[in-house]
Structures are given as structure tokens and as C-alpha cells.
Amino acid sequence: MVTDNIMMHSGVDHKALLNAVFNKLPDYIFVFDTREKKFVELNPALEQQLQKCNIAPGEFNCTSLKTIIHPDDFQEAQHALKSAMLLQGSDFVEFEVRCKNELKLYQYFNTKMSVFEREGDQIIYLLGIAQNITERKNNEIQREVYKNRLQELSFITSHEMRHEYAKIQSIINLMDNRFITDAERSDLITEAKKSIQIINSSIFKLNHKLSFNQNDEFFDLSNEREKYSKIVFIDDDVLTNVLNKKIVQALLPEMPVEVFLDIDEALSSLQKHAADKGTLIFLDINFPGRGGWEFLDEYAAFSNASNVIVLSSSIDNRDREKARGYKSVIDYITKPLSFDFIKTFFEQLQSAQA
């Protein structure tokens, strides 16, 4: 290094060396005149920053300092300056302060001040160095945010969800007890439904805490709909298909219902009847191997119908946003499929077509 080469010569100009360091340091260095209450020496880095903030270096004093320091930090900076004027020996005062840059954004600075020159018991000059610690501070703030979020997640899982899960377990244990009356059994079922709703709500809260995209909009349901004459469920879970089919048949006994466990089988069947616009498709997106997204991509190749409702256990907003990008998708709902949804969907459909 150049500095090393200079230091090797006995005739080094230490004053010139210190001046070079003063001029090249990226940190802000200043000398404060305690009598004039102004900054009398500034390194180039600080001068350049002041000029960007429309402050002439020669006008940099306690008054102009107030224009760039965060209002909540100015009092602390004043207190630190007063404390520095009482320093003894090699002691120094250290504090953090937020200062506005040329973009009017606040940055964090760790500032140290020590005695530079004194006359007798009176301090004449203070030496200060301010180091930009914005990146470190932001990381600390982000870690604190994550810590608080983890605590919230822990509370949701260990208290809200676990508590309701324990209630459901107790209810299940009591349901088959022969000493329980029909009225009591009905009450237990009602309580179980309440607990399930709370657990479902807690899952949504968990997703909200974990998701970076907190925005969620409803699908546009204003498009003209076909009169559906058949319902197709595409899901790799056998029991889910059975339950969903029974829900539809209980409300719409005349409605034909088909179920598919495999994406390719579903695509093959639908392509054979591509001219039939009266099919309503409920599609799960998470399959082992080829899944719902592949289905939507290939379905668009032979059908321009808008007749797919994504029925998924995923409440990730990114999945909802992705689904919204497909013309065929008219809605995105989370499992389980409910009687209320089927009832309301077809009532609204009938009303719109009346």
C-alpha cells in the first residue's frame, strides 16, 4: 500500500499523512468550536453531503444542524454536545442520530465526540466522527420485526390453534358416549364448528404474518356465466372427492358429478367434450407431479371457457394472484368445500340469469 511505503521512510510528513487520511475517510469528521457554536473543520465527505442538502459548509452550525437531524433525535444530540463540553482526559461521548440526506430520507449515524483542544479547564474544540450505520441499523430493526412476528406466530399456534384443537378432540371423545343426549350431541357439534372456524381464521392469520404480499382482491364475478349442467372435481385425494360429490348431490340431486384423481385423465375427458360449455370445474392445484397449474396451461390450449374454480388448501396470496392470471379461472376458494358456497354460488347464478 502507498501508506505503508510512506511510513517506511524516516522523513515522512506526518501532518501531510494525517491530512490525506482526513480527506479520504468516508466517515464524517468535524471540529466544533465551543465558543462560536459552529463547525470550523469538515472533511470533504461531510462537506459534499452538506452541499447536497443545500447547506454551505461555512454556514454549518447548531441552527442548520437542526434542519437535517430527525426532530426526535435533536434533543439527544444537544444533550450529547453539552456532555462533551464537560469531558475530562481521553473520555468521549457516543450517541446515535438520524440525519436527512439529499433525498430527504433519514440515515442512522453513530457519532463520537472527544476533546480536541482545551485551554486550562475550558474546552475550546471538540473532535467528532460520524459513521453511517444505516444498513446495520435496518438489519437490527428487521431482526426485531422478525422476532416479534415469530412471537405472534408462536402465540397463534400454541394458544389459539392448540386450544381449539384440544376442544375438538374432547368433543370427538364425547360424541359416541351413550350417556350424551341428542340435544347435548347437537350442542357439541355446534361447538366443534365454532372451533373449526377459529382454527381456519388462525391459519389465515398465520399466512398473513408470513406473506410479503398482503393485498388480496376478489375475482371479477361480473362476467356472464354459462348455465352449468355438469360439475367436475379434480383432486388427488379420494376422500375429498367423495365428500365434495356428496355435498353437491345433497343440494343439487339432478346435477351430474364426475371426479378425477389424475390431471391427464381429466384433460383427456374434457378435451373430448370441449364443445360443451356447461361444465363447472373445481380444481386442486397441489398434486404430486403434474398439478393444477399444468392443467390450467394445457386446458387453455383447447378451451376458451371461463369455468374453473380453484379449490385448494393453499391460502398463499401468491397462488391466488397466479390463478387470477388465467382466463379460465373464475374464483379461488379454500378447502373444505362448503354447503353454503355451493348453495350461494348457484343461487347467485340463477338470479343473474333470470
Secondary structure, DSSP 8 states (H G I E B T S, - for coil): -HHHHHHHSTT--HHHHHHHHHHH-SSEEEEEETTTTEEEEE-HHHHHHHHHTT--GGG-BHHHHHHHB-HHHHHHHHHHHHHHTT--TT-EEEEEEEEE-TTS-EEEEEEEEEEEEEETTEEEEEEEEEEE-HHHHHHHHHHHHHHHHHHHHHHIIIIIIHHHHHHHHHHHHHHT-TTS-HHHHHHHHHHHHHHHHHHHHHHHHHHHHH-S----------S------EEEEE-S-HHHHHHHHHHHHHH-TTS-EEEES-HHHHHHHHHHTTT---EEEEE----SSS-HHHHHHHHHHH-----EEEEES---HHHHHHHHT-TTEEEEEESS--HHHHHHHHHHHHHHH-
